[in-house]
């Protein structure tokens, strides 16, 4: 469903991403790994429209999306999280989930002021979806707390829930396990698998936690210094000499 | 301690060299020449006293400010348990109803001057509620808000002067034009945030004022526009003699003696209705998707975009809606004054409206309304202190910000009940 072909991104004299290609099929979890500064997040930023790539193509369900504005890409069903949690801190947890469902604002300005039945119905639907996902990530008790006051692990889960209420087709997670303790990482593990199994969402994730990556990924792409180094199943990657070299240095 | 002493000495010295040359000397005309003379001894003592006060305050600054911070503890409500949601809402709605009823009765018991002042308060409430959308909710620092107020006022003044359009028709036109200006300003500043945005909006405000000042043939320039008609009530005029063909006069229709107060009261009531409409409309907007989108954009623009919110739509809607209500207020203002000139739309006005929003508590409607009342009435109450009243006003603001940096009534999040998942 997603195909990245020969993606390049140049910042002035620095070629941060060089001819990277990857693809994601439906019902699949794909990981991107690589040492720090390898250009993983840059790839993400290009895919989600935050950067306009300097070369290459990105196809989502057959349509070229490279260079499209970020919010339009997100409306196509390609939604991402961030390396550092980006919640709306001074809004409540429920409100965070409601905002995510407000992609089309202008259509309901008048009906909202007049509180038409149609508007109420739509609001109720958003609320129900929010309630469902809060329950799913175990944050129902926190519904009316300010998002900024949640514990870090809860914030991470809320961020994923916030993506899921938009009903995405492809979810991009940028280091979802960063800063989580082992128990929380295990929960996250199950959550991501369930997103794929129960909600039929494909997932692309960047992660440094190898146990997580190896456990849940169907395929792994390795990037080193902006260049694709290897790709394959977790087993293939584990045995790949180039990857071992890049991670551990020459033996 | 030595650091404090040094600092205190320095502050005292600065006080001395700033205040003594200004207050301590007097220019006296002697025939054709002007001579510099030292003033009487009491002023010098005053200056010295001020220097000593500054010195002592700076020396014990930490202790003094520390005890000032303790002060909220005196407030018996400070440490109470937060009220339950349902109880609080009930109390709030009772309070609001009482306020509106009081506001309706007010003109019939108060003096003409007081009613006039109350009308001004209502105009400021409208302005502040509108700016609250832009600054408090959407987090876009707008220093040129007065421009939209001017657009509203001038559209009514010009329309009535050139086309004889009445208040009631001018009201939506003025607000609409202001909204259009908001939209136009919105486009170039879409990419800007924070300080940069503030400077551009400041420039925009000045451009409007300078245009009004210099397009003499159209706006009368600094002379302003006079003879702006009063609003009519279903074709009834509030003047002693009917000005326009076909209208009747209010006092004759109801068979009561003419009184200049009728007009003042009527204007007040119009302003009240419009202020209530403004408050209710914005309250609804805040709880609607667009309101949440404003706040989301304020909180984190990148996250908002990643969730499919269009920055353009959200920012422009905030600017447009904020400007719309400023246009409302401007039209009422023009009608109340009967005369407007660019003098009324200087930067200080923008600053005062912004101060109201900040003092009230960003995003909080109740707080903004209270602050509008306080900020408009306080300088009037302090009138006895004549030239010191702005000083008192300033001091009150500084103290407010030290005590309650979050504003009079900080914004409260709305509690949303969720259905339990089965």
Interface residues (C-beta under 8 A of the other chain):
Chain A: X48 X50 X69 X70 X71 X72 X74 X75 X79 X80 X82 X86 X87 X88 X89 X90 X91 X92 X94 X95 X98 X99 X100 X101 X102 X103 X105 X106 X108 X109 X112 X113 X115 X127 X128 X130 X131 X132 X134 X135 X140 X143 X144 X146 X162 X163 X166
Chain B: X281 X284 X285 X288 X289 X290 X292 X293 X295 X296 X299 X300 X302 X303 X304 X305 X306 X307 X308 X309 X310 X311 X313 X314 X317 X413 X414 X415 X416 X418 X419 X420 X421
